[in-house]
């Protein structure tokens, strides 16, 4: 878990991906309360998740290099406000 406006989400995401883990990032301490309350359920597999499918395409006819990675994020609008969900994908 990371807390700060200056967390290096790319580094945390890469470490999580390479070790079979995951990243939870909070921009303020109040978000940590919610994360820690749900962490037990996440570890037990008892929390509902949204699954999305994405297609990433390089411009100019370039190919993805094996061993590379793609890092970005999605802005999600909720009733409680906007949530930024970063993601990291390694290229096999």
N, C-alpha and C positions, 0 to 999 in steps of 0.2 A: 504494500500500500504506500502511496505517496501522498504527501500533503504539502502544497505550496503552489504558488503561481510560477515557480521556476523549476519544477520537477522536470527532469529530462526523460520524457515519456518514451522517446525512441530507445534510449539505453535500457530503461526498465522493461519495455516491451520485448526487446531483443533477448534480454536475460531470461525473461519468463518463457518465451518461445523456445529457447535452447535448452531449458531445463524441465519443460513440460508443465510449467506453472501458468499463472495469469497475473494480470495487473489490475489493481483498483486504484484510481487516482481521485483525489478530492481537492477542490480549489479552496475550500475553507473547512474549519474544524467541525462545523455542524454536519457536513456531509459524512465525516468519519463516524459519527454516532450511528447513522443509518447503515453504513457499511459493516461496522462491527456487530450490529444487531442481526444482520442477515448472514454473516460469515459462516456460522455454524450450519445453517441450512444449505449454503453453497457447498461446503465441504461434504455434507451428507448427500448431495444431489437432490435435495428436497425443495429447491427454489426454481420457479418458472423462469425461463429465459426466452428471449426473442431470437430467432434465427433469421439471418438475412443472407442473401446471395448477391455477390457483386461480380462484375466483369471489369477488369482493368486492361486498357489497350494503350500501347505505346504509339506515339505519332511517328511519322516519317518512315514507317515500315521497319522500325527497329525491333529486335527480339529481346526478350527477358534473358538475362544472363544467369545461368545455373549458379546457385550459391549466393545470389543477390537477395534483396529484400525490398518490400514496399511498405511504407509507413504513411498513414494518413489518419483521418478521423471523420466522424459524422456528428453533426449538430442535431440533437433530438429535442423537440418541443414537448413538454409535459405540462400538466396542470400546476406543478410546483415551480415551473420555470424551464429554462434551457439547460440541457445536459450535453457536455461534449464527451463523446465516446471515441477515444483514440484506438487505432488497431495497427497491428504489425503482422506481416505475412512474409515468411521465408519462401524463396523460389527454389524448388528441388532441382 
